[in-house]
C-alpha cells in the first residue's frame, strides 16, 4: 500500500465488491512502485502473510471481478471460449519487493 494507511487498506479490502487494479503507468526513470508490485504484493503480503484475503479471493479480485466490472468479455476466468491468460506463481514465495527507492524491482 503505497498511499494508504494500513487500516484504510484493510477496510477497503474487506468490502465484498472491492476489486484490485493498478493505475501504474510506465515512465522513464522512476515509475511508481505499484507498476511492478501491486498484484504480487496482494498475493504475497496481503493474502499469504497477513491473511486478510484467502488466496482464491485475492486471485478473484485481480481477475474475474475487474473483468466483470469493466465489461471485458472473454477475460477474467478460465471457461470455454474465454482467453486463457495464465500467470504461474508459487503462493509460498510470491512477493512484490518494489519500493520508492527501487521501483522497478520485479516480483519474485
Secondary structure, 3 states (H helix, E strand, C coil): CCCCCHHHHHHHHHCCCCCCCCCCCCCCCCCCCHHHHHHHHHHHHHHHHCCCCCHHHHHHHHCHHHHHHCCCCCCCCCCCCCCCCCCCCCCCCCCCCCCCCCCCCCCC
